[in-house]
Amino acid sequence: MDDVMDEDVPQSVISWPRAILTVVLIAVVGLGLLAYGTNYLLEHLTGLERSQRVGVATTWFVVVLVALAFGLRRLQRRGVI
């Protein structure tokens, strides 16, 4: 039973350096888009009222978060990460 492998579970072929680099890259892109992108919108949409800026920034945050989750899931399914 020690050498029995489940054929349904794919084996990981990603190396540790690549895994660390991938995590750092995803964290930087995610933080940049979510935190700094939202902050940029709040600071530069001066023609709008406060509630409108908050609505735009909140919509941006949710859309980017869902897009990141979808994109990461697709990369995971393809075995990239």
mmCIF file as gemmi writes it, N, C-alpha and C atoms, coordinates in Angstrom:
data_model
loop_
_atom_site.group_PDB
_atom_site.id
_atom_site.type_symbol
_atom_site.label_atom_id
_atom_site.label_alt_id
_atom_site.label_comp_id
_atom_site.label_asym_id
_atom_site.label_entity_id
_atom_site.label_seq_id
_atom_site.pdbx_PDB_ins_code
_atom_site.Cartn_x
_atom_site.Cartn_y
_atom_site.Cartn_z
_atom_site.occupancy
_atom_site.B_iso_or_equiv
_atom_site.pdbx_formal_charge
_atom_site.auth_seq_id
_atom_site.auth_asym_id
_atom_site.pdbx_PDB_model_num
ATOM 1 N N . MET Axp A 1 ? 0.808 -1.196 0 1 0 ? 1 A 1
ATOM 2 C CA . MET Axp A 1 ? 0 0 0 1 0 ? 1 A 1
ATOM 3 C C . MET Axp A 1 ? 0.857 1.27 0 1 0 ? 1 A 1
ATOM 4 N N . ASP Axp A 2 ? 2.128 1.135 0.299 1 0 ? 2 A 1
ATOM 5 C CA . ASP Axp A 2 ? 3.002 2.295 0.345 1 0 ? 2 A 1
ATOM 6 C C . ASP Axp A 2 ? 3.229 2.893 -1.039 1 0 ? 2 A 1
ATOM 7 N N . ASP Axp A 3 ? 3.303 2.043 -2.05 1 0 ? 3 A 1
ATOM 8 C CA . ASP Axp A 3 ? 3.619 2.506 -3.392 1 0 ? 3 A 1
ATOM 9 C C . ASP Axp A 3 ? 2.4 2.737 -4.268 1 0 ? 3 A 1
ATOM 10 N N . VAL Axp A 4 ? 1.229 2.664 -3.682 1 0 ? 4 A 1
ATOM 11 C CA . VAL Axp A 4 ? -0.002 2.846 -4.456 1 0 ? 4 A 1
ATOM 12 C C . VAL Axp A 4 ? -0.229 4.336 -4.674 1 0 ? 4 A 1
ATOM 13 N N . MET Axp A 5 ? -0.411 4.705 -5.918 1 0 ? 5 A 1
ATOM 14 C CA . MET Axp A 5 ? -0.659 6.105 -6.269 1 0 ? 5 A 1
ATOM 15 C C . MET Axp A 5 ? -2.068 6.223 -6.819 1 0 ? 5 A 1
ATOM 16 N N . ASP Axp A 6 ? -2.754 7.255 -6.466 1 0 ? 6 A 1
ATOM 17 C CA . ASP Axp A 6 ? -4.079 7.509 -7.012 1 0 ? 6 A 1
ATOM 18 C C . ASP Axp A 6 ? -3.91 8.11 -8.397 1 0 ? 6 A 1
ATOM 19 N N . GLU Axp A 7 ? -4.44 7.469 -9.409 1 0 ? 7 A 1
ATOM 20 C CA . GLU Axp A 7 ? -4.266 7.939 -10.777 1 0 ? 7 A 1
ATOM 21 C C . GLU Axp A 7 ? -5.061 9.208 -11.071 1 0 ? 7 A 1
ATOM 22 N N . ASP Axp A 8 ? -6.061 9.499 -10.264 1 0 ? 8 A 1
ATOM 23 C CA . ASP Axp A 8 ? -6.883 10.687 -10.494 1 0 ? 8 A 1
ATOM 24 C C . ASP Axp A 8 ? -6.215 11.968 -10.016 1 0 ? 8 A 1
ATOM 25 N N . VAL Axp A 9 ? -5.222 11.852 -9.159 1 0 ? 9 A 1
ATOM 26 C CA . VAL Axp A 9 ? -4.554 13.026 -8.607 1 0 ? 9 A 1
ATOM 27 C C . VAL Axp A 9 ? -3.321 13.33 -9.444 1 0 ? 9 A 1
ATOM 28 N N . PRO Axp A 10 ? -3.28 14.507 -10.114 1 0 ? 10 A 1
ATOM 29 C CA . PRO Axp A 10 ? -2.101 14.834 -10.92 1 0 ? 10 A 1
ATOM 30 C C . PRO Axp A 10 ? -0.9 15.138 -10.036 1 0 ? 10 A 1
ATOM 31 N N . GLN Axp A 11 ? 0.249 14.73 -10.49 1 0 ? 11 A 1
ATOM 32 C CA . GLN Axp A 11 ? 1.476 14.978 -9.75 1 0 ? 11 A 1
ATOM 33 C C . GLN Axp A 11 ? 1.976 16.393 -10.025 1 0 ? 11 A 1
ATOM 34 N N . SER Axp A 12 ? 2.504 17.026 -9.016 1 0 ? 12 A 1
ATOM 35 C CA . SER Axp A 12 ? 3.027 18.379 -9.152 1 0 ? 12 A 1
ATOM 36 C C . SER Axp A 12 ? 4.396 18.328 -9.824 1 0 ? 12 A 1
ATOM 37 N N . VAL Axp A 13 ? 4.587 19.159 -10.821 1 0 ? 13 A 1
ATOM 38 C CA . VAL Axp A 13 ? 5.86 19.203 -11.519 1 0 ? 13 A 1
ATOM 39 C C . VAL Axp A 13 ? 6.525 20.563 -11.373 1 0 ? 13 A 1
ATOM 40 N N . ILE Axp A 14 ? 5.983 21.425 -10.544 1 0 ? 14 A 1
ATOM 41 C CA . ILE Axp A 14 ? 6.528 22.764 -10.366 1 0 ? 14 A 1
ATOM 42 C C . ILE Axp A 14 ? 7.621 22.72 -9.29 1 0 ? 14 A 1
ATOM 43 N N . SER Axp A 15 ? 8.742 23.367 -9.565 1 0 ? 15 A 1
ATOM 44 C CA . SER Axp A 15 ? 9.854 23.379 -8.611 1 0 ? 15 A 1
ATOM 45 C C . SER Axp A 15 ? 9.631 24.448 -7.55 1 0 ? 15 A 1
ATOM 46 N N . TRP Axp A 16 ? 10.379 24.341 -6.452 1 0 ? 16 A 1
ATOM 47 C CA . TRP Axp A 16 ? 10.239 25.311 -5.37 1 0 ? 16 A 1
ATOM 48 C C . TRP Axp A 16 ? 10.586 26.729 -5.798 1 0 ? 16 A 1
ATOM 49 N N . PRO Axp A 17 ? 11.69 26.963 -6.505 1 0 ? 17 A 1
ATOM 50 C CA . PRO Axp A 17 ? 11.978 28.338 -6.933 1 0 ? 17 A 1
ATOM 51 C C . PRO Axp A 17 ? 10.874 28.922 -7.823 1 0 ? 17 A 1
ATOM 52 N N . ARG Axp A 18 ? 10.343 28.092 -8.719 1 0 ? 18 A 1
ATOM 53 C CA . ARG Axp A 18 ? 9.258 28.568 -9.576 1 0 ? 18 A 1
ATOM 54 C C . ARG Axp A 18 ? 8.003 28.85 -8.754 1 0 ? 18 A 1
ATOM 55 N N . ALA Axp A 19 ? 7.728 28.001 -7.78 1 0 ? 19 A 1
ATOM 56 C CA . ALA Axp A 19 ? 6.554 28.208 -6.925 1 0 ? 19 A 1
ATOM 57 C C . ALA Axp A 19 ? 6.682 29.512 -6.132 1 0 ? 19 A 1
ATOM 58 N N . ILE Axp A 20 ? 7.862 29.771 -5.595 1 0 ? 20 A 1
ATOM 59 C CA . ILE Axp A 20 ? 8.087 31.002 -4.824 1 0 ? 20 A 1
ATOM 60 C C . ILE Axp A 20 ? 7.973 32.223 -5.729 1 0 ? 20 A 1
ATOM 61 N N . LEU Axp A 21 ? 8.566 32.149 -6.905 1 0 ? 21 A 1
ATOM 62 C CA . LEU Axp A 21 ? 8.478 33.254 -7.854 1 0 ? 21 A 1
ATOM 63 C C . LEU Axp A 21 ? 7.028 33.5 -8.276 1 0 ? 21 A 1
ATOM 64 N N . THR Axp A 22 ? 6.278 32.436 -8.473 1 0 ? 22 A 1
ATOM 65 C CA . THR Axp A 22 ? 4.871 32.561 -8.861 1 0 ? 22 A 1
ATOM 66 C C . THR Axp A 22 ? 4.059 33.234 -7.763 1 0 ? 22 A 1
ATOM 67 N N . VAL Axp A 23 ? 4.282 32.845 -6.519 1 0 ? 23 A 1
ATOM 68 C CA . VAL Axp A 23 ? 3.56 33.452 -5.398 1 0 ? 23 A 1
ATOM 69 C C . VAL Axp A 23 ? 3.887 34.937 -5.29 1 0 ? 23 A 1
ATOM 70 N N . VAL Axp A 24 ? 5.154 35.282 -5.41 1 0 ? 24 A 1
ATOM 71 C CA . VAL Axp A 24 ? 5.556 36.687 -5.324 1 0 ? 24 A 1
ATOM 72 C C . VAL Axp A 24 ? 4.929 37.493 -6.46 1 0 ? 24 A 1
ATOM 73 N N . LEU Axp A 25 ? 4.965 36.957 -7.662 1 0 ? 25 A 1
ATOM 74 C CA . LEU Axp A 25 ? 4.395 37.653 -8.812 1 0 ? 25 A 1
ATOM 75 C C . LEU Axp A 25 ? 2.886 37.852 -8.657 1 0 ? 25 A 1
ATOM 76 N N . ILE Axp A 26 ? 2.185 36.808 -8.242 1 0 ? 26 A 1
ATOM 77 C CA . ILE Axp A 26 ? 0.739 36.911 -8.044 1 0 ? 26 A 1
ATOM 78 C C . ILE Axp A 26 ? 0.41 37.905 -6.936 1 0 ? 26 A 1
ATOM 79 N N . ALA Axp A 27 ? 1.182 37.887 -5.862 1 0 ? 27 A 1
ATOM 80 C CA . ALA Axp A 27 ? 0.935 38.811 -4.753 1 0 ? 27 A 1
ATOM 81 C C . ALA Axp A 27 ? 1.167 40.264 -5.178 1 0 ? 27 A 1
ATOM 82 N N . VAL Axp A 28 ? 2.226 40.512 -5.936 1 0 ? 28 A 1
ATOM 83 C CA . VAL Axp A 28 ? 2.519 41.879 -6.39 1 0 ? 28 A 1
ATOM 84 C C . VAL Axp A 28 ? 1.439 42.377 -7.346 1 0 ? 28 A 1
ATOM 85 N N . VAL Axp A 29 ? 1.063 41.55 -8.304 1 0 ? 29 A 1
ATOM 86 C CA . VAL Axp A 29 ? 0.028 41.958 -9.259 1 0 ? 29 A 1
ATOM 87 C C . VAL Axp A 29 ? -1.305 42.151 -8.548 1 0 ? 29 A 1
ATOM 88 N N . GLY Axp A 30 ? -1.673 41.209 -7.682 1 0 ? 30 A 1
ATOM 89 C CA . GLY Axp A 30 ? -2.934 41.323 -6.949 1 0 ? 30 A 1
ATOM 90 C C . GLY Axp A 30 ? -2.982 42.551 -6.062 1 0 ? 30 A 1
ATOM 91 N N . LEU Axp A 31 ? -1.905 42.8 -5.317 1 0 ? 31 A 1
ATOM 92 C CA . LEU Axp A 31 ? -1.857 43.979 -4.451 1 0 ? 31 A 1
ATOM 93 C C . LEU Axp A 31 ? -1.884 45.257 -5.275 1 0 ? 31 A 1
ATOM 94 N N . GLY Axp A 32 ? -1.157 45.252 -6.373 1 0 ? 32 A 1
ATOM 95 C CA . GLY Axp A 32 ? -1.132 46.44 -7.218 1 0 ? 32 A 1
ATOM 96 C C . GLY Axp A 32 ? -2.496 46.772 -7.795 1 0 ? 32 A 1
ATOM 97 N N . LEU Axp A 33 ? -3.172 45.755 -8.31 1 0 ? 33 A 1
ATOM 98 C CA . LEU Axp A 33 ? -4.481 46.002 -8.908 1 0 ? 33 A 1
ATOM 99 C C . LEU Axp A 33 ? -5.547 46.31 -7.866 1 0 ? 33 A 1
ATOM 100 N N . LEU Axp A 34 ? -5.547 45.565 -6.775 1 0 ? 34 A 1
ATOM 101 C CA . LEU Axp A 34 ? -6.612 45.737 -5.783 1 0 ? 34 A 1
ATOM 102 C C . LEU Axp A 34 ? -6.403 46.972 -4.907 1 0 ? 34 A 1
ATOM 103 N N . ALA Axp A 35 ? -5.256 47.085 -4.291 1 0 ? 35 A 1
ATOM 104 C CA . ALA Axp A 35 ? -5.039 48.186 -3.34 1 0 ? 35 A 1
ATOM 105 C C . ALA Axp A 35 ? -4.674 49.491 -4.043 1 0 ? 35 A 1
ATOM 106 N N . TYR Axp A 36 ? -3.615 49.45 -4.84 1 0 ? 36 A 1
ATOM 107 C CA . TYR Axp A 36 ? -3.147 50.687 -5.455 1 0 ? 36 A 1
ATOM 108 C C . TYR Axp A 36 ? -4.064 51.157 -6.586 1 0 ? 36 A 1
ATOM 109 N N . GLY Axp A 37 ? -4.637 50.216 -7.319 1 0 ? 37 A 1
ATOM 110 C CA . GLY Axp A 37 ? -5.582 50.594 -8.369 1 0 ? 37 A 1
ATOM 111 C C . GLY Axp A 37 ? -6.823 51.266 -7.806 1 0 ? 37 A 1
ATOM 112 N N . THR Axp A 38 ? -7.343 50.712 -6.729 1 0 ? 38 A 1
ATOM 113 C CA . THR Axp A 38 ? -8.51 51.305 -6.08 1 0 ? 38 A 1
ATOM 114 C C . THR Axp A 38 ? -8.172 52.676 -5.512 1 0 ? 38 A 1
ATOM 115 N N . ASN Axp A 39 ? -7.026 52.787 -4.864 1 0 ? 39 A 1
ATOM 116 C CA . ASN Axp A 39 ? -6.601 54.073 -4.315 1 0 ? 39 A 1
ATOM 117 C C . ASN Axp A 39 ? -6.406 55.111 -5.415 1 0 ? 39 A 1
ATOM 118 N N . TYR Axp A 40 ? -5.843 54.699 -6.542 1 0 ? 40 A 1
ATOM 119 C CA . TYR Axp A 40 ? -5.66 55.604 -7.674 1 0 ? 40 A 1
ATOM 120 C C . TYR Axp A 40 ? -7.004 56.145 -8.157 1 0 ? 40 A 1
ATOM 121 N N . LEU Axp A 41 ? -7.985 55.262 -8.268 1 0 ? 41 A 1
ATOM 122 C CA . LEU Axp A 41 ? -9.315 55.699 -8.694 1 0 ? 41 A 1
ATOM 123 C C . LEU Axp A 41 ? -9.906 56.706 -7.72 1 0 ? 41 A 1
ATOM 124 N N . LEU Axp A 42 ? -9.771 56.432 -6.44 1 0 ? 42 A 1
ATOM 125 C CA . LEU Axp A 42 ? -10.343 57.339 -5.436 1 0 ? 42 A 1
ATOM 126 C C . LEU Axp A 42 ? -9.686 58.716 -5.483 1 0 ? 42 A 1
ATOM 127 N N . GLU Axp A 43 ? -8.394 58.756 -5.762 1 0 ? 43 A 1
ATOM 128 C CA . GLU Axp A 43 ? -7.687 60.032 -5.775 1 0 ? 43 A 1
ATOM 129 C C . GLU Axp A 43 ? -7.867 60.822 -7.069 1 0 ? 43 A 1
ATOM 130 N N . HIS Axp A 44 ? -8.086 60.145 -8.19 1 0 ? 44 A 1
ATOM 131 C CA . HIS Axp A 44 ? -8.075 60.836 -9.471 1 0 ? 44 A 1
ATOM 132 C C . HIS Axp A 44 ? -9.451 61.052 -10.11 1 0 ? 44 A 1
ATOM 133 N N . LEU Axp A 45 ? -10.472 60.54 -9.536 1 0 ? 45 A 1
ATOM 134 C CA . LEU Axp A 45 ? -11.816 60.798 -10.057 1 0 ? 45 A 1
ATOM 135 C C . LEU Axp A 45 ? -12.413 61.99 -9.312 1 0 ? 45 A 1
ATOM 136 N N . THR Axp A 46 ? -11.766 63.129 -9.446 1 0 ? 46 A 1
ATOM 137 C CA . THR Axp A 46 ? -12.162 64.305 -8.668 1 0 ? 46 A 1
ATOM 138 C C . THR Axp A 46 ? -13.428 64.966 -9.193 1 0 ? 46 A 1
ATOM 139 N N . GLY Axp A 47 ? -13.832 64.649 -10.409 1 0 ? 47 A 1
ATOM 140 C CA . GLY Axp A 47 ? -15.038 65.24 -10.965 1 0 ? 47 A 1
ATOM 141 C C . GLY Axp A 47 ? -16.316 64.623 -10.416 1 0 ? 47 A 1
ATOM 142 N N . LEU Axp A 48 ? -16.178 63.518 -9.704 1 0 ? 48 A 1
ATOM 143 C CA . LEU Axp A 48 ? -17.335 62.837 -9.156 1 0 ? 48 A 1
ATOM 144 C C . LEU Axp A 48 ? -17.515 63.167 -7.681 1 0 ? 48 A 1
ATOM 145 N N . GLU Axp A 49 ? -18.734 63.005 -7.198 1 0 ? 49 A 1
ATOM 146 C CA . GLU Axp A 49 ? -18.974 63.164 -5.768 1 0 ? 49 A 1
ATOM 147 C C . GLU Axp A 49 ? -18.386 61.964 -5.034 1 0 ? 49 A 1
ATOM 148 N N . ARG Axp A 50 ? -18.285 62.102 -3.715 1 0 ? 50 A 1
ATOM 149 C CA . ARG Axp A 50 ? -17.66 61.059 -2.907 1 0 ? 50 A 1
ATOM 150 C C . ARG Axp A 50 ? -18.36 59.717 -3.075 1 0 ? 50 A 1
ATOM 151 N N . SER Axp A 51 ? -19.673 59.698 -3.009 1 0 ? 51 A 1
ATOM 152 C CA . SER Axp A 51 ? -20.404 58.427 -3.104 1 0 ? 51 A 1
ATOM 153 C C . SER Axp A 51 ? -20.223 57.778 -4.483 1 0 ? 51 A 1
ATOM 154 N N . GLN Axp A 52 ? -20.112 58.589 -5.518 1 0 ? 52 A 1
ATOM 155 C CA . GLN Axp A 52 ? -19.883 58.044 -6.858 1 0 ? 52 A 1
ATOM 156 C C . GLN Axp A 52 ? -18.479 57.445 -6.971 1 0 ? 52 A 1
ATOM 157 N N . ARG Axp A 53 ? -17.489 58.139 -6.396 1 0 ? 53 A 1
ATOM 158 C CA . ARG Axp A 53 ? -16.122 57.603 -6.399 1 0 ? 53 A 1
ATOM 159 C C . ARG Axp A 53 ? -16.049 56.286 -5.643 1 0 ? 53 A 1
ATOM 160 N N . VAL Axp A 54 ? -16.735 56.221 -4.513 1 0 ? 54 A 1
ATOM 161 C CA . VAL Axp A 54 ? -16.746 54.985 -3.724 1 0 ? 54 A 1
ATOM 162 C C . VAL Axp A 54 ? -17.404 53.861 -4.518 1 0 ? 54 A 1
ATOM 163 N N . GLY Axp A 55 ? -18.478 54.166 -5.213 1 0 ? 55 A 1
ATOM 164 C CA . GLY Axp A 55 ? -19.142 53.156 -6.04 1 0 ? 55 A 1
ATOM 165 C C . GLY Axp A 55 ? -18.254 52.638 -7.149 1 0 ? 55 A 1
ATOM 166 N N . VAL Axp A 56 ? -17.558 53.545 -7.825 1 0 ? 56 A 1
ATOM 167 C CA . VAL Axp A 56 ? -16.648 53.137 -8.901 1 0 ? 56 A 1
ATOM 168 C C . VAL Axp A 56 ? -15.497 52.303 -8.338 1 0 ? 56 A 1
ATOM 169 N N . ALA Axp A 57 ? -14.914 52.743 -7.231 1 0 ? 57 A 1
ATOM 170 C CA . ALA Axp A 57 ? -13.787 52.025 -6.63 1 0 ? 57 A 1
ATOM 171 C C . ALA Axp A 57 ? -14.221 50.653 -6.112 1 0 ? 57 A 1
ATOM 172 N N . THR Axp A 58 ? -15.392 50.574 -5.52 1 0 ? 58 A 1
ATOM 173 C CA . THR Axp A 58 ? -15.89 49.286 -5.024 1 0 ? 58 A 1
ATOM 174 C C . THR Axp A 58 ? -16.158 48.328 -6.183 1 0 ? 58 A 1
ATOM 175 N N . THR Axp A 59 ? -16.753 48.841 -7.24 1 0 ? 59 A 1
ATOM 176 C CA . THR Axp A 59 ? -17.011 48.01 -8.427 1 0 ? 59 A 1
ATOM 177 C C . THR Axp A 59 ? -15.694 47.521 -9.012 1 0 ? 59 A 1
ATOM 178 N N . TRP Axp A 60 ? -14.716 48.408 -9.118 1 0 ? 60 A 1
ATOM 179 C CA . TRP Axp A 60 ? -13.391 48.035 -9.617 1 0 ? 60 A 1
ATOM 180 C C . TRP Axp A 60 ? -12.8 46.911 -8.773 1 0 ? 60 A 1
ATOM 181 N N . PHE Axp A 61 ? -12.854 47.069 -7.454 1 0 ? 61 A 1
ATOM 182 C CA . PHE Axp A 61 ? -12.276 46.088 -6.544 1 0 ? 61 A 1
ATOM 183 C C . PHE Axp A 61 ? -12.919 44.717 -6.732 1 0 ? 61 A 1
ATOM 184 N N . VAL Axp A 62 ? -14.234 44.67 -6.778 1 0 ? 62 A 1
ATOM 185 C CA . VAL Axp A 62 ? -14.945 43.397 -6.896 1 0 ? 62 A 1
ATOM 186 C C . VAL Axp A 62 ? -14.668 42.751 -8.256 1 0 ? 62 A 1
ATOM 187 N N . VAL Axp A 63 ? -14.703 43.539 -9.317 1 0 ? 63 A 1
ATOM 188 C CA . VAL Axp A 63 ? -14.452 42.995 -10.665 1 0 ? 63 A 1
ATOM 189 C C . VAL Axp A 63 ? -13.036 42.443 -10.766 1 0 ? 63 A 1
ATOM 190 N N . VAL Axp A 64 ? -12.056 43.165 -10.251 1 0 ? 64 A 1
ATOM 191 C CA . VAL Axp A 64 ? -10.668 42.699 -10.312 1 0 ? 64 A 1
ATOM 192 C C . VAL Axp A 64 ? -10.487 41.46 -9.435 1 0 ? 64 A 1
ATOM 193 N N . LEU Axp A 65 ? -11.103 41.422 -8.275 1 0 ? 65 A 1
ATOM 194 C CA . LEU Axp A 65 ? -10.993 40.265 -7.395 1 0 ? 65 A 1
ATOM 195 C C . LEU Axp A 65 ? -11.572 39.012 -8.062 1 0 ? 65 A 1
ATOM 196 N N . VAL Axp A 66 ? -12.726 39.144 -8.678 1 0 ? 66 A 1
ATOM 197 C CA . VAL Axp A 66 ? -13.339 38.01 -9.378 1 0 ? 66 A 1
ATOM 198 C C . VAL Axp A 66 ? -12.482 37.606 -10.577 1 0 ? 66 A 1
ATOM 199 N N . ALA Axp A 67 ? -11.949 38.574 -11.305 1 0 ? 67 A 1
ATOM 200 C CA . ALA Axp A 67 ? -11.093 38.272 -12.451 1 0 ? 67 A 1
ATOM 201 C C . ALA Axp A 67 ? -9.817 37.553 -12.014 1 0 ? 67 A 1
ATOM 202 N N . LEU Axp A 68 ? -9.218 37.982 -10.916 1 0 ? 68 A 1
ATOM 203 C CA . LEU Axp A 68 ? -8.03 37.306 -10.396 1 0 ? 68 A 1
ATOM 204 C C . LEU Axp A 68 ? -8.353 35.88 -9.975 1 0 ? 68 A 1
ATOM 205 N N . ALA Axp A 69 ? -9.464 35.692 -9.282 1 0 ? 69 A 1
ATOM 206 C CA . ALA Axp A 69 ? -9.853 34.347 -8.855 1 0 ? 69 A 1
ATOM 207 C C . ALA Axp A 69 ? -10.094 33.444 -10.065 1 0 ? 69 A 1
ATOM 208 N N . PHE Axp A 70 ? -10.787 33.961 -11.067 1 0 ? 70 A 1
ATOM 209 C CA . PHE Axp A 70 ? -11.061 33.185 -12.279 1 0 ? 70 A 1
ATOM 210 C C . PHE Axp A 70 ? -9.752 32.872 -13.013 1 0 ? 70 A 1
ATOM 211 N N . GLY Axp A 71 ? -8.901 33.865 -13.159 1 0 ? 71 A 1
ATOM 212 C CA . GLY Axp A 71 ? -7.634 33.66 -13.85 1 0 ? 71 A 1
ATOM 213 C C . GLY Axp A 71 ? -6.726 32.684 -13.125 1 0 ? 71 A 1
ATOM 214 N N . LEU Axp A 72 ? -6.652 32.788 -11.808 1 0 ? 72 A 1
ATOM 215 C CA . LEU Axp A 72 ? -5.821 31.868 -11.046 1 0 ? 72 A 1
ATOM 216 C C . LEU Axp A 72 ? -6.354 30.441 -11.137 1 0 ? 72 A 1
ATOM 217 N N . ARG Axp A 73 ? -7.659 30.298 -11.133 1 0 ? 73 A 1
ATOM 218 C CA . ARG Axp A 73 ? -8.254 28.96 -11.256 1 0 ? 73 A 1
ATOM 219 C C . ARG Axp A 73 ? -7.939 28.351 -12.63 1 0 ? 73 A 1
ATOM 220 N N . ARG Axp A 74 ? -7.997 29.179 -13.673 1 0 ? 74 A 1
ATOM 221 C CA . ARG Axp A 74 ? -7.665 28.691 -15.02 1 0 ? 74 A 1
ATOM 222 C C . ARG Axp A 74 ? -6.19 28.277 -15.104 1 0 ? 74 A 1
ATOM 223 N N . LEU Axp A 75 ? -5.313 29.086 -14.508 1 0 ? 75 A 1
ATOM 224 C CA . LEU Axp A 75 ? -3.89 28.729 -14.505 1 0 ? 75 A 1
ATOM 225 C C . LEU Axp A 75 ? -3.649 27.449 -13.718 1 0 ? 75 A 1
ATOM 226 N N . GLN Axp A 76 ? -4.363 27.276 -12.621 1 0 ? 76 A 1
ATOM 227 C CA . GLN Axp A 76 ? -4.222 26.077 -11.816 1 0 ? 76 A 1
ATOM 228 C C . GLN Axp A 76 ? -4.708 24.85 -12.589 1 0 ? 76 A 1
ATOM 229 N N . ARG Axp A 77 ? -5.801 24.966 -13.293 1 0 ? 77 A 1
ATOM 230 C CA . ARG Axp A 77 ? -6.345 23.847 -14.07 1 0 ? 77 A 1
ATOM 231 C C . ARG Axp A 77 ? -5.375 23.429 -15.169 1 0 ? 77 A 1
ATOM 232 N N . ARG Axp A 78 ? -4.666 24.396 -15.74 1 0 ? 78 A 1
ATOM 233 C CA . ARG Axp A 78 ? -3.712 24.084 -16.811 1 0 ? 78 A 1
ATOM 234 C C . ARG Axp A 78 ? -2.364 23.61 -16.285 1 0 ? 78 A 1
ATOM 235 N N . GLY Axp A 79 ? -2.181 23.652 -14.969 1 0 ? 79 A 1
ATOM 236 C CA . GLY Axp A 79 ? -0.948 23.179 -14.379 1 0 ? 79 A 1
ATOM 237 C C . GLY Axp A 79 ? 0.176 24.196 -14.383 1 0 ? 79 A 1
ATOM 238 N N . VAL Axp A 80 ? -0.141 25.447 -14.661 1 0 ? 80 A 1
ATOM 239 C CA . VAL Axp A 80 ? 0.886 26.479 -14.662 1 0 ? 80 A 1
ATOM 240 C C . VAL Axp A 80 ? 1.297 26.826 -13.234 1 0 ? 80 A 1
ATOM 241 N N . ILE Axp A 81 ? 0.307 26.865 -12.346 1 0 ? 81 A 1
ATOM 242 C CA . ILE Axp A 81 ? 0.607 27.125 -10.926 1 0 ? 81 A 1
ATOM 243 C C . ILE Axp A 81 ? 0.085 25.994 -10.07 1 0 ? 81 A 1
